[in-house]
């Protein structure tokens, strides 16, 4: 995963956003809110962010559309940690894998992912970990 002290390139941020949406750590509306935040910040936002704002298809169709742009840089443990974030948020995940215990352990082992998630999605409040 990219070092969080350096700016994370937008394709890597998009990769995390899509990964987070697929693991239900964020909703589709929050994915669009993330895109909206970048559109407002950038003088000339990339077309794919503008398209994301009005996209009304499935997450799979969106991932297919953005597959050549998005760059996921997450390890397998960090992918599982995203499920831990969904659990931390109290979201009932459709996919039972990883188990809540495994997802929590992965999240505990991935503090850099939690930090990056909080930086990338500042509009999402997370409950403190126990």
Buried (B, 14 or more C-beta within 10 A) or exposed (E): BBEBEEEBEBBBBBBBBBBBBBBBBBBBEBBBBBBBBBBEEEEEBBEBBEEBEEBEEEBEEBBEBBEEBBBBBBBEBBBBBBBBBBBBBEBEBEEEEBEBEBBBBBBEBBEBBBEBBBEBBEEBEEEEEE
